């Protein structure tokens, strides 16, 4: 018996009821996009955004924070490699 599971990783922040996600105050530009309405409604529900615009803004904030987290992880990994630490096989599984 097989069960097919599809997962989508979404980093969501817990926000107390009545509060909104912090956003940076920048210039607002009016843009027109063709978007999949089903995906937009799903994102709005998942992000608990009251409007479609807020859902898009929250999704963009999540993408930008994920990119920064990935960049910091890569930098930390590069520092680790440059540090000269030797990694040895404990269970001898890498040469198999």
GISUL-V383926 format. One record per pair of residues at least 6 apart in sequence whose ideal C-beta (glycine too) atoms are under 8 Angstrom apart, sorted by sequence separation. I is the first residue (numbers start at 1). J is the second residue. D is the distance in whole Angstrom. If there is no record, write none. Layout:
i: <I,I>
j: <J,J>
d: <D,D>
This chain:
i: <15,43,49,89,44,47,13,44,47,49,49,44,44,47,40,43,47,43,40,47,40,43,15,12,20,23,12,10,21,21,23,21,12,11,10,11,11>
j: <21,49,55,95,51,54,21,52,55,57,58,54,55,58,52,55,59,56,55,62,56,59,48,46,54,57,47,46,57,58,61,61,62,62,62,65,66>
d: <6,8,4,7,8,8,7,6,5,8,6,8,4,4,6,5,7,8,7,8,8,6,7,7,8,6,7,6,8,6,7,7,8,6,7,7,6>
